[in-house]
Amino acid sequence: MKIVLLAPLPPEQNGIADYAANFASALEGEGIEVLRPFAGMPVTADPAAIRARLETLSWRGVELAHAELGGGRVREFIALELLRQLKPSLPLTATAHDPERLIWRAAKLPPALAWTQRLPQPMAKLASVLGDPATLAQERRLAHGLARIVALTDTGAQALCARMQLPHERVAVIAHGHPVIAPAPLPAGALRLLYFGFIYPGKGIEDLIAAFALLRARDARAASLRLTLAGGTAPELTFGRDASYLDQLRKLIWRHGLEDIVDWKIDIDASEIPALVQAHHAMVLPYRESRKLRLLGRVRGTSGALAWAIACGRGAIASSARAFAEEVGHGNGVVFREGDVAALAAAITRLLDEPFLAADWAAHAQRLSRQRTWPVIARRFHELFETLAEEELHAA
């Protein structure tokens, strides 16, 4: 089988690019030939440049095109729209990484609102909100033209069906894949917790620091706790980033007097991730919903970091944001109310009170991991792609 993968790819620094690279390699392990037309292409929302890439690609023998949608990027969305015109008989599919929406903001505002892009913030942001009905209509048109949309969780699938007005059979659920990682026992000694992922505002890291400060103020055992903040510091973000954010976090840690219990592991290589995760008892993902995006919908995606926790056989303490409640609902962790520092501190205290809880979470995570290795996930996608290709063949 031969397919086209429309996706960001490394060296782009974002979670979807990492996912797409692993996904493509896993499909090739299944014997699928994967064409990557956007490899090495600068990020663009220019339909002419995207069309040129698609038209110069050799489509001989291609049975399906699949896109990775999310992160606010629109290139792959535009490519799917173009392929509906250029290849009307070709089955098109997509994985929606940020349901309940596909792109969240339009590549181009309606003419009546285009002038607002020249306004200073926050007026330019207001334009995105004003243009949202047109964006949603564009998303729904494309969604109804896709053979299948894949969500990574049941929560995301339900949100997509409702917002895109799709029947349930048009949305498939295939979990976030991860590499095969050899199990490792929990570390000995004091409780070690890990925040892992790209480090930028909106991840709730301030809440995690505040929770550790609260614990230290009221529980003598907190002096032996360790927290590691690890991950990338230069993500390519659609909505911009504050270059001083890392300094802000360091100042906050100093202000709370936590320098002696917080470690940093910045911009580590992918090969180091398993050892990093397994050197801790559990992962903490204190994400908060973006106030801006809340005006446009609810983010119901999952997290590549959480996929690493599962792969490495570690439990997680996660906020109620995204689809985390579902992802740690397999006995592999616990959820606290998003933004509730006291509830986060209580969840950490529970690990101190019940020493065997981390081991219990780890055992459940290890069992779940066997269902989500990339070879297993690639096989599920292969079956889906073959089914859709056969349906198109019979329809023709």
CORBELWO-V955441 format. One record per residue. N is the residue number from 1. PSI is psi in whole degrees, 0 to 359 (* if undefined). Layout:
# CORBELWO-V955441
{{N:PSI} {N:PSI}}
This chain:
# CORBELWO-V955441
{{1:146} {2:127} {3:164} {4:130} {5:116} {6:104} {7:154} {8:151} {9:154} {10:144} {11:9} {12:137} {13:87} {14:160} {15:327} {16:324} {17:317} {18:315} {19:313} {20:321} {21:315} {22:320} {23:313} {24:317} {25:320} {26:320} {27:320} {28:328} {29:338} {30:1} {31:10} {32:134} {33:125} {34:117} {35:138} {36:82} {37:338} {38:6} {39:126} {40:1} {41:131} {42:146} {43:127} {44:153} {45:17} {46:111} {47:326} {48:317} {49:321} {50:316} {51:319} {52:319} {53:316} {54:322} {55:335} {56:353} {57:142} {58:115} {59:5} {60:124} {61:358} {62:129} {63:346} {64:151} {65:133} {66:137} {67:150} {68:113} {69:135} {70:179} {71:16} {72:1} {73:148} {74:353} {75:312} {76:325} {77:312} {78:320} {79:318} {80:319} {81:318} {82:321} {83:332} {84:331} {85:315} {86:325} {87:67} {88:338} {89:356} {90:126} {91:134} {92:134} {93:166} {94:149} {95:125} {96:108} {97:341} {98:50} {99:150} {100:7} {101:168} {102:315} {103:340} {104:324} {105:149} {106:150} {107:328} {108:128} {109:155} {110:148} {111:323} {112:341} {113:357} {114:326} {115:337} {116:342} {117:343} {118:355} {119:154} {120:160} {121:148} {122:8} {123:325} {124:325} {125:324} {126:326} {127:323} {128:321} {129:317} {130:327} {131:1} {132:321} {133:322} {134:322} {135:314} {136:319} {137:322} {138:317} {139:315} {140:322} {141:315} {142:316} {143:321} {144:347} {145:0} {146:143} {147:321} {148:148} {149:135} {150:130} {151:154} {152:347} {153:162} {154:322} {155:313} {156:320} {157:316} {158:320} {159:318} {160:314} {161:316} {162:312} {163:324} {164:358} {165:51} {166:147} {167:151} {168:329} {169:349} {170:354} {171:123} {172:154} {173:117} {174:120} {175:162} {176:125} {177:166} {178:160} {179:164} {180:117} {181:131} {182:136} {183:153} {184:143} {185:159} {186:149} {187:151} {188:161} {189:203} {190:157} {191:125} {192:123} {193:150} {194:127} {195:128} {196:136} {197:180} {198:140} {199:102} {200:164} {201:146} {202:351} {203:359} {204:19} {205:327} {206:322} {207:321} {208:317} {209:317} {210:323} {211:320} {212:322} {213:320} {214:318} {215:316} {216:327} {217:337} {218:356} {219:116} {220:334} {221:341} {222:338} {223:336} {224:355} {225:153} {226:139} {227:130} {228:129} {229:114} {230:150} {231:191} {232:147} {233:3} {234:55} {235:148} {236:104} {237:137} {238:322} {239:15} {240:170} {241:158} {242:115} {243:341} {244:9} {245:320} {246:319} {247:322} {248:318} {249:317} {250:321} {251:321} {252:318} {253:317} {254:318} {255:325} {256:359} {257:38} {258:10} {259:329} {260:348} {261:359} {262:126} {263:154} {264:137} {265:96} {266:137} {267:50} {268:156} {269:149} {270:327} {271:341} {272:350} {273:312} {274:314} {275:322} {276:309} {277:316} {278:351} {279:3} {280:163} {281:329} {282:160} {283:149} {284:124} {285:91} {286:33} {287:149} {288:147} {289:141} {290:130} {291:323} {292:311} {293:335} {294:334} {295:337} {296:341} {297:188} {298:128} {299:120} {300:33} {301:181} {302:209} {303:135} {304:328} {305:318} {306:325} {307:322} {308:320} {309:315} {310:316} {311:322} {312:4} {313:45} {314:144} {315:178} {316:144} {317:116} {318:149} {319:172} {320:7} {321:168} {322:221} {323:29} {324:326} {325:320} {326:318} {327:332} {328:18} {329:16} {330:21} {331:8} {332:20} {333:196} {334:152} {335:140} {336:159} {337:127} {338:130} {339:359} {340:96} {341:319} {342:321} {343:322} {344:317} {345:322} {346:322} {347:321} {348:320} {349:323} {350:323} {351:326} {352:322} {353:328} {354:84} {355:335} {356:357} {357:317} {358:322} {359:323} {360:313} {361:317} {362:320} {363:317} {364:320} {365:320} {366:319} {367:317} {368:325} {369:328} {370:338} {371:354} {372:13} {373:154} {374:320} {375:320} {376:315} {377:318} {378:322} {379:322} {380:318} {381:319} {382:315} {383:318} {384:313} {385:317} {386:320} {387:314} {388:322} {389:321} {390:322} {391:318} {392:321} {393:316} {394:325} {395:326} {396:*}}
